Amino acid sequence: MKFYEDFEKIRLKPNHEVSQWYMEMHDLKKQVNYIYKFANVEKILFLGDGDGISILLALFAYKKSNNIKEIYVFDIDERELNLYRKLANEYKIENKIKFMTISYNVIDKTPIQFKNYFDYFYINPPYCYETTPAGLGFFFCLKDVRS
Ligand SMILES: C[S@@+](CC[C@H](N)C(=O)[O-])C[C@H]1O[C@@H](n2cnc3c(N)ncnc32)[C@H](O)[C@@H]1O
């Protein structure tokens, strides 16, 4: 589909400092198809999404018949969130799906208004990569080990 080609052209450079190591496009397509099969629900949360699976799912689901009404992305990377927002506006997906981007650090508490809100979640948070400088994911895991 055309939006995959468009997305590949404007994909940002992965920022290893926040544990971004992008998937190949062919894997990305497979993953979107896979999630679409299982996420035929109203409200979906993406917690960590450097690959853009949230916006690709929205673009994929937009023209199809399904139950998806809201997709939220929580991530620390403003560049990614801005890109997804821009695409959501360009493709006018808001006509069918509410697409929201939330700047969020996993170390912080989840905003209370989202408690019990979602029907399905996709989680791809920072992992324990040792980068130079060490990424947030790395610090997060160190903290876990020590406490
Ligand atoms: C492991 S990646 C997701 C997988 C994807 N293959 C990639 O390379 O982006 C981790 C995701 O979590 C986000 N992230 C990193 N540190 C974070 C933090 N402290 N709070 C919230 N999101 C964070 C990154 O921006 C990225 O989108």
PDBQT file of the ligand as one rigid body, heavy atoms in Angstrom, charges set to zero:
ROOT
HETATM    1  C1  LIG A 201      12.781  -0.622  21.822  1.00  0.00    +0.000 C 
HETATM    2  S1  LIG A 201      12.247   0.888  21.009  1.00  0.00    +0.000 S 
HETATM    3  C2  LIG A 201      10.838   0.346  20.194  1.00  0.00    +0.000 C 
HETATM    4  C3  LIG A 201      11.213  -0.643  19.185  1.00  0.00    +0.000 C 
HETATM    5  C4  LIG A 201      11.552  -0.119  17.797  1.00  0.00    +0.000 C 
HETATM    6  N1  LIG A 201      12.091  -1.247  17.044  1.00  0.00    +0.000 N 
HETATM    7  C5  LIG A 201      12.535   1.013  17.744  1.00  0.00    +0.000 C 
HETATM    8  O1  LIG A 201      13.688   0.769  17.398  1.00  0.00    +0.000 OA
HETATM    9  O2  LIG A 201      12.159   2.159  17.999  1.00  0.00    +0.000 OA
HETATM   10  C6  LIG A 201      11.791   1.759  22.388  1.00  0.00    +0.000 C 
HETATM   11  C7  LIG A 201      10.747   2.852  22.215  1.00  0.00    +0.000 C 
HETATM   12  O3  LIG A 201      10.540   3.409  23.504  1.00  0.00    +0.000 OA
HETATM   13  C8  LIG A 201      10.747   4.821  23.467  1.00  0.00    +0.000 C 
HETATM   14  N2  LIG A 201      11.370   5.170  24.730  1.00  0.00    +0.000 N 
HETATM   15  C9  LIG A 201      12.676   5.102  25.090  1.00  0.00    +0.000 A 
HETATM   16  N3  LIG A 201      12.860   5.503  26.358  1.00  0.00    +0.000 NA
HETATM   17  C10 LIG A 201      11.618   5.836  26.816  1.00  0.00    +0.000 A 
HETATM   18  C11 LIG A 201      11.120   6.311  28.051  1.00  0.00    +0.000 A 
HETATM   19  N4  LIG A 201      11.932   6.534  29.089  1.00  0.00    +0.000 N 
HETATM   20  N5  LIG A 201       9.786   6.537  28.178  1.00  0.00    +0.000 NA
HETATM   21  C12 LIG A 201       8.959   6.318  27.142  1.00  0.00    +0.000 A 
HETATM   22  N6  LIG A 201       9.350   5.858  25.945  1.00  0.00    +0.000 NA
HETATM   23  C13 LIG A 201      10.668   5.617  25.787  1.00  0.00    +0.000 A 
HETATM   24  C14 LIG A 201      11.620   5.098  22.265  1.00  0.00    +0.000 C 
HETATM   25  O4  LIG A 201      11.420   6.403  21.767  1.00  0.00    +0.000 OA
HETATM   26  C15 LIG A 201      11.171   3.987  21.300  1.00  0.00    +0.000 C 
HETATM   27  O5  LIG A 201      10.083   4.432  20.550  1.00  0.00    +0.000 OA
ENDROOT
TORSDOF 0
